[in-house]
Amino acid sequence: MTRKNIILLLVIGLSLAASIGVARDLPKLVISEKIIDLGQVPQGAVKDVVFTLKNEGAAPLLIAAARPTCGCTVADFDKEIAPGESGEVRAKLDTSDFRGPISKSILVACNDPATPTVALAIRADVRPFIAVYPRPLVRFNTLEKQAAVQKITVAGTERSKDFKLTGAKAELPFLDVSYRKIEDRKLLVAEAGEPQYEVSIELKKDAPPGPVNTSVSLSTNRKEEPEIKVQVIGVVRAMVRVSPPQLEFGAVELSLAPTRNLVMVNNVPDHQIAVTKVSVDDPSFEVKTTTVEEGKRYTIAVSVKKDAEAGVKNAVVTIYTDDPDVGELKVPVRAALR
């Protein structure tokens, strides 16, 4: 073996020994229980949860952070864990705002190069003091000028067998909420406790088109849960939709006589809504209506006249219909003519 080969083997051996030594001097995070399931928990309870972290490496394990998700707080955690020792991440879970199965996470960051981040989880089945079936949320998807009703059942549990509903109110004027105690046993929710109340939430005819995002409040006679909030979401679709709702030409050349289109769609099934006339209140523009489907769909072409005066224009296109509930539809038009 030549002198050069001997030197090369020595270098390789020293490198391997150094790498092995470095590897042995690393921390190693081991968590035997990454998910803690609390089982059934009464709503409102605050639970203390402890995760055990062990360092099975040869260097100190440094915990840089323990970040919880919403609904869970980390009270404290051990920031340094010696080799062979164990530390803790101590968390609290407040169940006041939750119902049903939940899972909350904690992200732990450390200096273990093999597992620099680890996700921990707390699971629970939160049981309310007073239950709402199928859940404390109702959805509406209805047309303008049409009333709609959604119903839920409010029921007692093992902890609230003698509760009573004492009042109900809605936050918005176009919502009505009422309730009645269910006396007919055939109408009871089979899996629920008693007493049971049927709560009716009505979206009235005068609800404006657009999204609905509000809540209704139910009052009870129990101090443990004096008020039950039921979320109300959904959408009221306009009987007639015009798109776009505002016509923007931008900066345009008069010589090009540009045109932009409006589309009017009747959303009411089995009902005809016809366009009887279309006008624009600025002589710089002209309009032309095309029937795509009688009583259902129309296209309105809005064009700039070549002989219009230059300048910024703010006009309004008015679409007249034969339906008294729809009446007139107005669309703003803006353009900078040059």
NUSE-901026 format. One record per residue (C-alpha): residue in three letters; residue number from 0; chain; y, z, x. Coordinates in pm, whole numbers, plus 32768, in hexadecimal, padded with zeros to 4 digits. Layout:
ALA:NUM:A:Y:Z:X
...
//
This chain:
MET:0:A:8000:8000:8000
THR:1:A:814E:7F9A:808E
ARG:2:A:8271:8086:80C3
LYS:3:A:8338:7FCF:7FB2
ASN:4:A:8222:8000:7EAE
ILE:5:A:8205:8172:7F02
ILE:6:A:837A:81A3:7ECF
LEU:7:A:8369:80E5:7D83
LEU:8:A:824D:81C1:7D02
LEU:9:A:830D:82FB:7D63
VAL:10:A:8440:8282:7CA6
ILE:11:A:8373:8235:7B6E
GLY:12:A:82C7:8387:7B7C
LEU:13:A:840C:8442:7BA1
SER:14:A:84A0:8380:7A7B
LEU:15:A:8376:83D4:799E
ALA:16:A:8388:8541:79FD
ALA:17:A:84FB:854B:79B2
SER:18:A:84CB:84A5:7861
ILE:19:A:83B3:8597:7805
GLY:20:A:848E:86BC:786B
VAL:21:A:85AC:863A:779A
ALA:22:A:84C7:8607:766E
ARG:23:A:8445:876C:768D
ASP:24:A:85A6:87F5:768C
LEU:25:A:85FF:8770:7534
PRO:26:A:861A:882E:73EC
LYS:27:A:852C:87DB:72D2
LEU:28:A:8584:8822:7167
VAL:29:A:8461:8877:7080
ILE:30:A:8493:88C8:6F0C
SER:31:A:8355:8922:6E56
GLU:32:A:83F9:891E:6CFA
LYS:33:A:8502:8812:6CCD
ILE:34:A:84F6:8821:6B50
ILE:35:A:8515:8969:6A94
ASP:36:A:84C1:8953:6921
LEU:37:A:854E:8A74:6857
GLY:38:A:8493:8A11:671C
GLN:39:A:8534:8A70:65D1
VAL:40:A:8689:8B13:65FB
PRO:41:A:876A:8B92:64E0
GLN:42:A:88B4:8AD8:64D2
GLY:43:A:89CD:8BA1:656E
ALA:44:A:88EF:8C48:6671
VAL:45:A:895E:8C3D:67DE
LYS:46:A:882F:8C21:68C2
ASP:47:A:8821:8C78:6A35
VAL:48:A:874A:8B85:6AFA
VAL:49:A:86E1:8BAC:6C66
PHE:50:A:8653:8A95:6D3E
THR:51:A:85A4:8AFA:6E82
LEU:52:A:85DF:8A27:6FB9
LYS:53:A:8503:8A53:70EE
ASN:54:A:8547:89DB:724E
GLU:55:A:83FD:8973:72EE
GLY:56:A:84A9:88D4:7419
ALA:57:A:850A:8957:7571
ALA:58:A:8686:894E:754A
PRO:59:A:8773:89F7:7454
LEU:60:A:8787:894B:7301
LEU:61:A:88F2:8925:7297
ILE:62:A:893D:88F9:7124
ALA:63:A:8A84:8837:710A
ALA:64:A:8AA6:882E:6F91
ALA:65:A:89FA:886F:6E43
ARG:66:A:8AA8:879E:6D3A
PRO:67:A:8A4D:87CF:6BC9
THR:68:A:8A70:86DF:6AA6
CYS:69:A:8B32:8733:696B
GLY:70:A:8AB7:8867:68B3
CYS:71:A:8A2A:8914:69E3
THR:72:A:8AE2:89DF:6AEC
VAL:73:A:8A6D:8A43:6C46
ALA:74:A:8AC8:8BAE:6C7A
ASP:75:A:8A6C:8BB6:6DEA
PHE:76:A:897F:8B30:6EF2
ASP:77:A:890C:8B93:704F
LYS:78:A:89C8:8AB6:7145
GLU:79:A:88E2:8AED:7271
ILE:80:A:8769:8B29:7272
ALA:81:A:86BD:8B86:73B9
PRO:82:A:8575:8AE0:7420
GLY:83:A:8453:8B71:735B
GLU:84:A:853C:8C21:7265
SER:85:A:8593:8BDE:70FA
GLY:86:A:86DF:8BC5:7044
GLU:87:A:8755:8B95:6EE1
VAL:88:A:882E:8AC0:6DFF
ARG:89:A:889F:8B9D:6CDE
ALA:90:A:8917:8AF0:6BA2
LYS:91:A:897D:8B44:6A3E
LEU:92:A:8936:8A73:690A
ASP:93:A:8A1C:8AAE:67E0
THR:94:A:8974:8A26:66A6
SER:95:A:8A9D:8A58:65BB
ASP:96:A:8AEC:88E4:659E
PHE:97:A:8988:885E:6596
ARG:98:A:887A:882B:6493
GLY:99:A:871A:87AA:64C2
PRO:100:A:8673:8741:6609
ILE:101:A:875F:8735:6734
SER:102:A:873F:86F3:68A8
LYS:103:A:8850:8754:69A0
SER:104:A:884D:86F8:6B11
ILE:105:A:88C6:8793:6C55
LEU:106:A:88EB:86B6:6D89
VAL:107:A:88AB:8772:6ECF
ALA:108:A:892C:86E0:7019
CYS:109:A:88A8:8760:7166
ASN:110:A:8876:8704:72D6
ASP:111:A:8703:86AC:72B9
PRO:112:A:8703:853F:732D
ALA:113:A:85C5:84F8:7269
THR:114:A:8654:8576:711D
PRO:115:A:87D0:858E:7139
THR:116:A:87F3:85AB:6FBE
VAL:117:A:870A:8641:6EBB
ALA:118:A:8732:8647:6D41
LEU:119:A:86D5:8786:6C89
ALA:120:A:86B4:8797:6B0F
ILE:121:A:86CC:889E:69FF
ARG:122:A:8626:8849:68B5
ALA:123:A:8634:88FF:676C
ASP:124:A:85FE:88D1:65F8
VAL:125:A:8737:896A:6560
ARG:126:A:86F8:89F7:6406
PRO:127:A:882F:8A1E:6330
PHE:128:A:887B:8B55:6264
ILE:129:A:88A8:8A6D:6138
ALA:130:A:87FB:891A:6148
VAL:131:A:887C:87C3:60E0
TYR:132:A:878B:86AD:6082
PRO:133:A:875A:85A6:60FD
ARG:134:A:8879:8608:61EA
PRO:135:A:89E8:8670:61D5
LEU:136:A:8A62:8509:61E0
VAL:137:A:8A90:83F3:60E2
ARG:138:A:8ADD:8282:611A
PHE:139:A:8B92:8190:6037
ASN:140:A:8B93:8015:6049
THR:141:A:8C41:7F96:5F14
LEU:142:A:8D3B:7E9A:5E92
GLU:143:A:8EA3:7EDF:5E3C
LYS:144:A:8EDA:7F3F:5CCD
GLN:145:A:8D71:7FB0:5CAB
ALA:146:A:8D16:8121:5C91
ALA:147:A:8BE6:81A2:5D4D
VAL:148:A:8B2C:82EE:5D4D
GLN:149:A:8A52:8391:5E56
LYS:150:A:8989:84CF:5E1A
ILE:151:A:8904:85DF:5EFC
THR:152:A:8848:8723:5EBD
VAL:153:A:88BA:8875:5F42
ALA:154:A:87A0:8972:5F53
GLY:155:A:875C:8AD9:5FB7
THR:156:A:8681:8B40:60DB
GLU:157:A:85BD:8C79:6130
ARG:158:A:8705:8D1A:619A
SER:159:A:87D7:8CA7:6070
LYS:160:A:86FF:8CBB:5F38
ASP:161:A:881A:8D4C:5E65
PHE:162:A:8936:8C65:5ECE
LYS:163:A:8A1B:8BB8:5DD3
LEU:164:A:8B05:8A90:5DE7
THR:165:A:8C59:8B09:5D72
GLY:166:A:8D3A:89DC:5DA7
ALA:167:A:8D5F:8879:5E2B
LYS:168:A:8E85:87AB:5EA4
ALA:169:A:8EC8:865B:5F47
GLU:170:A:8FCC:860F:6051
LEU:171:A:9030:84BB:5FC1
PRO:172:A:90BA:8473:5E65
PHE:173:A:8FC9:8354:5E22
LEU:174:A:8E97:8436:5E4D
ASP:175:A:8E0D:851A:5D3F
VAL:176:A:8D06:8624:5D81
SER:177:A:8C45:86EF:5C7F
TYR:178:A:8B09:87C0:5C79
ARG:179:A:8A0A:8855:5B8A
LYS:180:A:88E8:8942:5BB4
ILE:181:A:8799:8897:5B8B
GLU:182:A:86D5:8941:5A76
ASP:183:A:85CB:8836:5A3B
ARG:184:A:84B8:887C:5B38
LYS:185:A:8454:870D:5B34
LEU:186:A:859E:86B8:5BDF
LEU:187:A:857E:87B4:5CF9
VAL:188:A:8556:8740:5E61
ALA:189:A:83EC:879D:5E9F
GLU:190:A:840E:8808:600B
ALA:191:A:854D:88D1:5FD2
GLY:192:A:8583:8A3A:5F6E
GLU:193:A:8639:8AB9:5E3C
PRO:194:A:872F:8AC6:5D98
GLN:195:A:878B:8957:5DA7
TYR:196:A:88CE:88A7:5D46
GLU:197:A:8908:8736:5D0E
VAL:198:A:8A55:86C9:5DA7
SER:199:A:8AEE:857F:5D33
ILE:200:A:8BF3:84D4:5E0E
GLU:201:A:8CA9:83B8:5D5F
LEU:202:A:8D7A:82AD:5E08
LYS:203:A:8E70:824D:5CF7
LYS:204:A:8EE4:80F2:5C8F
ASP:205:A:903A:8124:5D2B
ALA:206:A:8FAE:8151:5E8B
PRO:207:A:906E:8064:5F72
PRO:208:A:8FB6:7F5C:603F
GLY:209:A:8F59:7FC9:619C
PRO:210:A:8E86:80CB:6251
VAL:211:A:8E3B:8221:61BE
ASN:212:A:8E1D:8349:62AA
THR:213:A:8E56:849C:620D
SER:214:A:8D9A:85CD:618B
VAL:215:A:8D6E:86A4:6058
SER:216:A:8D59:881F:6057
LEU:217:A:8C67:88F1:5F8D
SER:218:A:8CB6:8A64:5F64
THR:219:A:8BA3:8B6B:5F4E
ASN:220:A:8B8F:8CDE:5EFF
ARG:221:A:8AF3:8D34:6050
LYS:222:A:8BC2:8DB0:6175
GLU:223:A:8ABB:8D28:6266
GLU:224:A:8B1A:8BC6:61FB
PRO:225:A:8C49:8BD0:6115
GLU:226:A:8C86:8A59:6131
ILE:227:A:8BA4:892B:6155
LYS:228:A:8C3D:87EA:61DB
VAL:229:A:8BA9:869E:616D
GLN:230:A:8C1B:856C:6231
VAL:231:A:8C77:8437:6167
ILE:232:A:8C7F:82E8:621B
GLY:233:A:8C68:817B:61C0
VAL:234:A:8D3C:8052:6160
VAL:235:A:8DE9:7FCA:602C
ARG:236:A:8DDE:7E4F:6042
ALA:237:A:8F02:7D8D:5FB1
MET:238:A:8EB6:7CB7:5E81
VAL:239:A:8F56:7B98:5F3A
ARG:240:A:8F6E:7B7B:60B2
VAL:241:A:906D:7A9F:6160
SER:242:A:903E:7A5F:62D2
PRO:243:A:90F0:7A7B:63B0
PRO:244:A:91C4:7B85:6303
GLN:245:A:92F1:7B10:63CE
LEU:246:A:9331:79AD:6448
GLU:247:A:93B9:798F:65A9
PHE:248:A:9428:783A:662B
GLY:249:A:94BC:78BF:676C
ALA:250:A:95B2:77DD:6828
VAL:251:A:957C:7677:67B0
GLU:252:A:9623:751F:67D1
LEU:253:A:96B8:7494:6691
SER:254:A:964D:7335:66F1
LEU:255:A:94DF:739D:66E1
ALA:256:A:94F9:741A:6577
PRO:257:A:93E6:751A:65B5
THR:258:A:9304:759D:649E
ARG:259:A:9254:76EA:6471
ASN:260:A:9151:7733:6364
LEU:261:A:9123:7858:6279
VAL:262:A:8FD3:7892:61CF
MET:263:A:8FBE:7949:6082
VAL:264:A:8E67:79CC:6019
ASN:265:A:8E08:7A6B:5ECD
ASN:266:A:8D1F:7B92:5F16
VAL:267:A:8CCB:7BE3:5DAA
PRO:268:A:8B70:7B63:5D4A
ASP:269:A:8B4C:7AA5:5C00
HIS:270:A:8CC3:7A9B:5BD0
GLN:271:A:8DB5:7979:5BFF
ILE:272:A:8F0E:79AC:5C9A
ALA:273:A:8FD2:7868:5CB1
VAL:274:A:9107:7816:5D7B
THR:275:A:9211:7794:5C8A
LYS:276:A:932F:775C:5D7D
VAL:277:A:9399:7795:5EE6
SER:278:A:9501:77A9:5F5F
VAL:279:A:95C1:77FB:609E
ASP:280:A:971E:788F:609E
ASP:281:A:97A1:77CF:61CF
PRO:282:A:97EB:7657:61C5
SER:283:A:977A:763A:632F
PHE:284:A:9613:7642:62B2
GLU:285:A:953E:758E:61B4
VAL:286:A:93F0:75F2:611A
LYS:287:A:92C3:7536:6099
THR:288:A:919A:75CD:5FDF
THR:289:A:9035:754A:5FF7
THR:290:A:8F22:75C6:5F0D
VAL:291:A:8DE4:7605:5FD5
GLU:292:A:8D28:76A6:5EB1
GLU:293:A:8DCF:76C7:5D5E
GLY:294:A:8E26:7830:5D0F
LYS:295:A:8D8C:78AB:5E55
ARG:296:A:8E22:7816:5F90
TYR:297:A:8F68:7766:5FE6
THR:298:A:9014:76EB:6121
ILE:299:A:918F:76EF:6138
ALA:300:A:9227:7619:624B
VAL:301:A:937E:7693:62BF
SER:302:A:943B:758B:6387
VAL:303:A:9584:7582:6441
LYS:304:A:9668:7468:63CE
LYS:305:A:96E1:737C:64DA
ASP:306:A:9845:738C:6455
ALA:307:A:9852:750A:6452
GLU:308:A:9967:75B9:650D
ALA:309:A:990C:765B:6657
GLY:310:A:9903:77D4:6672
VAL:311:A:9832:7904:6620
LYS:312:A:979F:78F5:64C1
ASN:313:A:971C:7A13:63F0
ALA:314:A:9691:798B:62AC
VAL:315:A:95A2:79FA:6199
VAL:316:A:948F:7928:60F9
THR:317:A:9442:7996:5F94
ILE:318:A:92F1:7944:5EFB
TYR:319:A:92EA:795A:5D7C
THR:320:A:919D:7999:5CCB
ASP:321:A:9129:799C:5B62
ASP:322:A:9098:7AFD:5B7C
PRO:323:A:917D:7C15:5AFE
ASP:324:A:90D8:7D13:5BE6
VAL:325:A:911E:7C3A:5D18
GLY:326:A:9269:7BA0:5CB0
GLU:327:A:932C:7B1F:5DDD
LEU:328:A:92C5:7B2E:5F4A
LYS:329:A:93CF:7B25:6057
VAL:330:A:9399:7ABB:61C0
PRO:331:A:94AA:7AE0:62CC
VAL:332:A:94E9:79AB:63A4
ARG:333:A:9596:79B8:64F5
ALA:334:A:95F8:789D:65DC
ALA:335:A:96EC:784B:66F4
LEU:336:A:9751:76DE:66C0
ARG:337:A:97EE:7612:67D7
//
